[in-house]
Amino acid sequence: MKNNRFMIFAGLVLVIAAIYFFAVNTDQIEEEKGKMKVAFVYLTNPGDHGWTYAHEVGRQQVQEHFGDAVETVYVENVPEGPDATRVIRELAQNGNDMIFTTSFGYMEPTLKVAKDFPNIKFDHITGYMRADNMATGNIRFYEGRYVQGVVAGLTTKSDKIGYVAAFPIPEVIQGINSFAQGLRSVNKDATISIVWANTWYDPVKEGDAAKVLIAEGADVLAQHTDSPAMLQTAEKAGVYGFGQSSDMHDFAPNAQLFASVNNWGPYYISQIEKAMDGSWSTGEGPDHWAGNTWKGLSDDFLVLTDFKNMPASVVDAAQKARDGIADGSINIFSGPMSDNEGNQILANGEALDDGGLWAMDYYVEGVIGKIPN
């Protein structure tokens, strides 16, 4: 009799334990189902102190904003090309609901994988190709470069500006031309020489390019590459420069005039919120730019650090340029505007629209040389 009672009691314990175990695991499963999984693909690692670091700050802002409602992962040091396709595909297969790919060269790999995973939302940074489940996002980097041009034009003694550029794509050419527009707005004698590094991130190449420009007489340097190497070279040579993507003051406290900081957090948070509430869309409709987000100084997607190592009069000019772009009173690419061979691009009263910005295949006045093929 005692044995029977013990067996019944033990059975009840097992049943209760099984029910509890099932309930707990069901809750965990439901919690996992309700959690949005978001992945990021990085060109370099977050320790690059530039481009990828700025994206990593944005990812951390996402995690802080959403808390346990969103789970984020990232893959770093992903080369543009076939490796990118493989990594993006693996992230899609691993159950991520949304994937941000953060370099121009990821555009076609992202599009290719997006077509195979129609239920996943893809968001490509700095590109122009879109699909039903692939949006694009970008920052108007060129706005900060106009302000850089103003400061450079008022700072240079040699009237020679050096510019370290990555690849001859529209985004980079926009920046060079915007810098030139700012430069010539205050100093029509100054010119810009370009060294193409043909890389987004290579501290050795970036430093060597800076040395070449300094040897040619440049006393102010700008860059559209990702490491602090250019600024560190400027610091050692006693010339000036600008930080790129993030604040690089600590690497060159005497050389950095200011930095243009990419503030990706608001974009990522907005896109994820839209995905959650069902308003995320890439449909082009009547607007060619639908599904494309491109914002700058006026929306704090681009942020300028404090102006340093310059006289108060230059600080005032820089602030006026920054504020003028933000409030729309300064239109960087408005006529009259000519290319560096004297051909008219814009007549007085004309201005480039976004399509014209993405079609730039020329240098404006003040830039030396030709765009490489």
C-alpha positions as CSV (number, residue, x, y, z in Angstrom):
1,M,0.0,0.0,0.0
2,K,2.8,2.4,1.0
3,N,4.6,1.5,-2.3
4,N,1.5,2.4,-4.3
5,R,1.1,5.7,-2.5
6,F,4.8,6.5,-3.2
7,M,4.4,5.6,-6.8
8,I,1.3,7.9,-7.1
9,F,3.1,10.7,-5.3
10,A,6.2,10.3,-7.5
11,G,4.0,10.3,-10.6
12,L,2.3,13.5,-9.6
13,V,5.6,15.2,-9.0
14,L,6.8,14.2,-12.4
15,V,3.6,15.4,-14.0
16,I,3.8,18.8,-12.2
17,A,7.5,19.1,-13.2
18,A,6.7,18.3,-16.8
19,I,3.9,20.9,-16.8
20,Y,6.2,23.5,-15.3
21,F,9.0,22.7,-17.7
22,F,6.7,22.9,-20.7
23,A,5.2,26.2,-19.5
24,V,8.6,27.8,-18.9
25,N,10.0,26.7,-22.2
26,T,6.8,27.8,-24.0
27,D,7.2,31.2,-22.5
28,Q,10.8,31.3,-23.6
29,I,9.9,30.2,-27.1
30,E,7.1,32.8,-27.3
31,E,9.6,35.5,-26.0
32,E,12.1,34.5,-28.7
33,K,9.3,34.6,-31.3
34,G,8.4,38.2,-30.3
35,K,12.0,39.4,-30.4
36,M,13.1,41.1,-33.6
37,K,16.5,39.9,-34.8
38,V,18.6,42.5,-36.6
39,A,22.1,41.9,-38.2
40,F,24.8,44.3,-39.3
41,V,27.6,43.6,-41.8
42,Y,30.8,45.7,-41.3
43,L,33.6,46.4,-43.8
44,T,36.3,46.6,-41.1
45,N,36.1,46.2,-37.3
46,P,34.6,48.7,-34.8
47,G,38.1,49.6,-33.7
48,D,38.9,51.4,-37.0
49,H,38.0,54.7,-35.2
50,G,36.1,55.8,-38.4
51,W,33.4,54.5,-40.6
52,T,32.7,51.1,-39.0
53,Y,33.1,52.6,-35.5
54,A,30.3,55.1,-36.3
55,H,28.0,52.2,-37.4
56,E,28.8,50.3,-34.2
57,V,27.8,53.3,-32.2
58,G,24.5,53.2,-34.1
59,R,24.0,49.5,-33.4
60,Q,24.6,50.1,-29.7
61,Q,22.1,53.0,-29.7
62,V,19.6,50.5,-31.3
63,Q,20.2,48.0,-28.4
64,E,19.8,50.7,-25.8
65,H,16.7,52.1,-27.4
66,F,14.8,48.8,-27.8
67,G,16.2,46.8,-25.0
68,D,15.1,43.2,-24.9
69,A,12.7,43.7,-27.8
70,V,15.5,43.6,-30.3
71,E,18.5,41.2,-30.6
72,T,21.4,42.5,-32.7
73,V,24.5,40.8,-34.1
74,Y,27.3,41.9,-36.4
75,V,29.9,40.4,-38.6
76,E,33.1,42.4,-39.0
77,N,35.9,42.5,-41.6
78,V,33.7,41.4,-44.5
79,P,35.3,42.2,-47.9
80,E,33.2,43.7,-50.7
81,G,32.4,41.0,-53.3
82,P,31.7,37.2,-53.1
83,D,32.5,37.1,-49.3
84,A,29.9,39.7,-48.7
85,T,27.3,37.6,-50.5
86,R,28.2,34.5,-48.5
87,V,28.0,36.4,-45.1
88,I,24.7,38.1,-46.0
89,R,23.2,34.8,-47.1
90,E,24.3,33.1,-43.8
91,L,22.7,35.9,-41.8
92,A,19.5,35.5,-43.7
93,Q,19.5,31.7,-43.2
94,N,20.1,32.2,-39.4
95,G,16.7,33.8,-38.9
96,N,17.5,37.5,-38.9
97,D,14.4,39.6,-39.6
98,M,16.3,42.6,-40.8
99,I,19.9,43.0,-42.2
100,F,21.8,46.2,-42.6
101,T,24.8,46.1,-45.0
102,T,27.1,49.1,-44.4
103,S,29.3,49.7,-47.4
104,F,28.8,50.8,-51.0
105,G,30.4,47.6,-52.4
106,Y,27.8,45.5,-50.6
107,M,25.1,46.8,-52.9
108,E,24.9,44.0,-55.5
109,P,25.5,41.2,-53.0
110,T,22.6,42.6,-50.8
111,L,20.3,42.8,-53.8
112,K,21.2,39.2,-54.9
113,V,20.5,37.8,-51.4
114,A,17.4,39.9,-51.0
115,K,15.8,38.3,-54.0
116,D,16.2,34.9,-52.5
117,F,14.7,35.9,-49.1
118,P,11.6,38.0,-49.8
119,N,10.3,37.8,-46.2
120,I,13.5,39.4,-44.8
121,K,14.0,43.2,-44.8
122,F,17.3,44.4,-46.2
123,D,18.7,47.9,-45.8
124,H,21.8,48.9,-47.8
125,I,23.9,51.9,-46.7
126,T,25.1,54.4,-49.3
127,G,23.8,52.6,-52.4
128,Y,21.1,53.3,-54.9
129,M,19.7,49.9,-55.9
130,R,16.4,48.9,-54.3
131,A,13.9,46.0,-54.4
132,D,10.6,45.2,-52.8
133,N,12.4,44.1,-49.7
134,M,15.6,46.2,-50.0
135,A,15.7,49.9,-48.9
136,T,18.7,52.3,-49.0
137,G,19.9,54.8,-46.5
138,N,22.6,57.4,-46.6
139,I,23.9,60.6,-45.0
140,R,24.6,63.8,-46.9
141,F,28.3,63.6,-46.1
142,Y,28.9,66.3,-48.7
143,E,27.3,68.9,-46.5
144,G,30.0,68.6,-43.9
145,R,32.7,68.8,-46.6
146,Y,31.4,72.2,-47.8
147,V,32.0,73.5,-44.2
148,Q,35.4,71.9,-44.3
149,G,36.1,73.8,-47.6
150,V,35.2,77.1,-46.0
151,V,37.5,76.4,-43.0
152,A,40.3,75.2,-45.3
153,G,40.0,78.3,-47.5
154,L,40.4,80.6,-44.5
155,T,43.2,78.5,-42.9
156,T,45.6,77.7,-45.7
157,K,48.7,79.7,-46.2
158,S,49.9,77.9,-49.3
159,D,46.5,77.9,-51.1
160,K,47.2,74.1,-51.7
161,I,44.7,71.7,-50.2
162,G,45.3,67.9,-50.3
163,Y,42.5,65.4,-50.5
164,V,42.8,61.6,-49.9
165,A,40.0,59.9,-51.7
166,A,38.8,56.2,-51.7
167,F,37.1,55.3,-55.0
168,P,35.9,57.5,-57.9
169,I,32.2,56.9,-57.3
170,P,29.5,59.6,-57.1
171,E,29.4,59.7,-53.3
172,V,33.1,60.5,-53.2
173,I,33.0,63.0,-56.1
174,Q,30.1,64.8,-54.4
175,G,32.3,65.3,-51.4
176,I,35.3,66.6,-53.4
177,N,33.1,69.0,-55.4
178,S,31.2,70.2,-52.3
179,F,34.5,70.8,-50.5
180,A,35.6,72.9,-53.6
181,Q,32.4,74.9,-53.5
182,G,33.0,75.8,-49.9
183,L,36.7,76.5,-50.5
184,R,36.0,78.9,-53.5
185,S,33.2,80.7,-51.6
186,V,36.0,82.2,-49.4
187,N,39.2,81.8,-51.4
188,K,39.2,81.6,-55.2
189,D,43.0,81.2,-55.3
190,A,43.1,77.9,-53.5
191,T,43.1,74.5,-55.3
192,I,42.6,70.9,-54.4
193,S,44.9,68.0,-55.4
194,I,43.5,64.5,-55.1
195,V,45.4,61.3,-54.3
196,W,43.2,58.2,-54.9
197,A,44.0,55.5,-52.3
198,N,41.7,53.0,-54.0
199,T,40.7,51.6,-50.6
200,W,38.2,52.6,-47.9
201,Y,40.5,51.5,-45.1
202,D,44.3,51.1,-45.3
203,P,46.2,53.2,-42.8
204,V,49.5,52.7,-44.6
205,K,48.2,53.8,-47.9
206,E,46.2,56.7,-46.4
207,G,49.3,57.9,-44.5
208,D,51.5,57.6,-47.6
209,A,49.0,59.6,-49.6
210,A,49.0,62.3,-47.0
211,K,52.8,62.5,-47.1
212,V,52.7,62.9,-50.9
213,L,50.3,65.8,-50.6
214,I,52.2,67.5,-47.9
215,A,55.4,67.2,-49.9
216,E,53.6,69.0,-52.7
217,G,52.9,71.9,-50.5
218,A,49.4,71.1,-49.0
219,D,49.0,72.6,-45.6
220,V,45.4,71.5,-45.1
221,L,44.2,67.9,-45.7
222,A,40.8,66.3,-46.2
223,Q,39.8,62.7,-46.6
224,H,37.2,60.3,-47.8
225,T,38.9,57.3,-46.3
226,D,38.3,55.7,-42.9
227,S,41.3,55.6,-40.6
228,P,43.0,58.4,-38.6
229,A,46.3,57.9,-40.5
230,M,45.9,61.0,-42.6
231,L,45.3,63.2,-39.5
232,Q,48.2,61.5,-37.6
233,T,50.4,62.3,-40.6
234,A,49.2,65.9,-40.6
235,E,49.9,66.1,-36.8
236,K,53.5,65.1,-37.3
237,A,54.0,67.5,-40.2
238,G,52.5,70.4,-38.4
239,V,49.6,70.9,-40.9
240,Y,45.8,70.7,-40.5
241,G,43.0,68.3,-41.4
242,F,39.5,67.1,-40.8
243,G,38.2,64.0,-39.0
244,Q,36.1,61.5,-41.0
245,S,33.0,59.6,-39.8
246,S,33.9,60.0,-36.1
247,D,35.7,62.4,-33.9
248,M,39.5,61.8,-34.3
249,H,40.6,64.6,-32.1
250,D,42.5,62.3,-29.7
251,F,44.7,61.1,-32.6
252,A,45.6,64.6,-33.8
253,P,44.7,67.2,-31.1
254,N,46.7,69.9,-32.8
255,A,45.8,69.0,-36.4
256,Q,42.1,68.3,-36.4
257,L,40.1,71.5,-37.2
258,F,36.8,69.6,-36.7
259,A,35.3,66.2,-37.6
260,S,32.2,65.3,-39.6
261,V,30.5,62.6,-37.5
262,N,28.1,60.1,-39.0
263,N,25.2,59.6,-36.7
264,W,23.6,56.4,-37.8
265,G,21.6,55.6,-34.7
266,P,18.5,57.7,-35.6
267,Y,18.3,56.0,-39.0
268,Y,18.6,52.5,-37.7
269,I,16.1,53.1,-34.9
270,S,13.6,54.6,-37.3
271,Q,13.9,51.8,-39.8
272,I,13.5,49.1,-37.1
273,E,10.4,50.9,-35.7
274,K,8.9,51.0,-39.2
275,A,9.6,47.3,-39.6
276,M,7.8,46.7,-36.3
277,D,4.7,48.7,-36.9
278,G,4.4,47.6,-40.6
279,S,5.2,51.0,-42.2
280,W,8.6,50.0,-43.6
281,S,8.5,50.2,-47.3
282,T,10.7,50.4,-50.4
283,G,8.0,50.9,-53.0
284,E,9.0,53.6,-55.4
285,G,5.6,54.7,-56.6
286,P,5.5,58.2,-58.1
287,D,8.6,59.3,-56.2
288,H,11.8,57.9,-57.6
289,W,13.5,58.3,-54.2
290,A,10.9,56.4,-52.2
291,G,12.5,53.7,-50.2
292,N,15.6,55.9,-50.0
293,T,16.5,57.9,-46.9
294,W,19.1,60.6,-47.4
295,K,19.5,63.2,-44.6
296,G,22.2,65.4,-43.2
297,L,22.9,68.4,-41.0
298,S,19.3,69.5,-40.6
299,D,18.2,66.2,-39.2
300,D,21.4,65.5,-37.1
301,F,22.3,62.5,-39.3
302,L,25.5,64.4,-39.8
303,V,27.0,66.2,-36.8
304,L,30.0,68.5,-36.7
305,T,32.3,68.5,-33.7
306,D,33.5,71.7,-32.0
307,F,35.7,73.9,-34.2
308,K,39.2,74.0,-32.9
309,N,42.7,75.2,-33.7
310,M,41.4,78.2,-35.7
311,P,40.8,81.9,-35.0
312,A,37.4,83.1,-33.8
313,S,36.7,84.7,-37.2
314,V,37.0,81.3,-38.9
315,V,34.8,79.6,-36.3
316,D,32.1,82.2,-37.1
317,A,32.4,81.5,-40.8
318,A,32.2,77.8,-40.2
319,Q,29.2,78.1,-38.0
320,K,27.4,80.3,-40.6
321,A,28.1,77.8,-43.3
322,R,26.9,74.9,-41.1
323,D,23.7,76.8,-40.2
324,G,23.1,78.0,-43.7
325,I,23.1,74.4,-45.0
326,A,20.9,73.2,-42.2
327,D,18.2,75.9,-42.7
328,G,18.4,75.7,-46.5
329,S,19.7,79.3,-47.1
330,I,22.9,77.8,-48.6
331,N,22.4,75.6,-51.6
332,I,25.8,74.0,-52.2
333,F,25.3,73.1,-55.8
334,S,23.5,76.1,-57.4
335,G,24.4,78.2,-60.4
336,P,26.4,79.6,-61.8
337,M,28.7,76.6,-61.6
338,S,31.3,75.2,-64.1
339,D,33.5,72.2,-64.2
340,N,37.2,72.5,-63.9
341,E,37.6,72.6,-67.7
342,G,35.3,75.7,-68.0
343,N,32.2,74.0,-69.1
344,Q,29.0,75.4,-67.6
345,I,27.2,72.9,-65.4
346,L,24.5,75.2,-64.0
347,A,23.3,78.6,-65.1
348,N,22.4,81.3,-62.6
349,G,19.3,80.3,-60.8
350,E,19.6,76.6,-61.5
351,A,20.4,73.9,-58.9
352,L,21.2,70.2,-58.9
353,D,18.5,67.9,-57.6
354,D,19.4,64.5,-56.0
355,G,19.5,62.8,-59.3
356,G,22.1,65.3,-60.5
357,L,24.2,64.7,-57.4
358,W,24.3,61.0,-58.1
359,A,25.2,61.6,-61.7
360,M,28.3,63.6,-61.0
361,D,31.2,62.6,-63.2
362,Y,33.2,65.8,-63.3
363,Y,35.2,68.0,-61.0
364,V,34.1,71.6,-60.4
365,E,36.4,74.6,-60.5
366,G,39.2,74.5,-58.1
367,V,39.9,70.8,-58.3
368,I,43.1,69.8,-60.2
369,G,43.1,66.9,-62.7
370,K,40.6,64.4,-64.1
371,I,38.5,61.7,-62.5
372,P,40.2,58.3,-63.1
373,N,38.3,55.7,-65.0
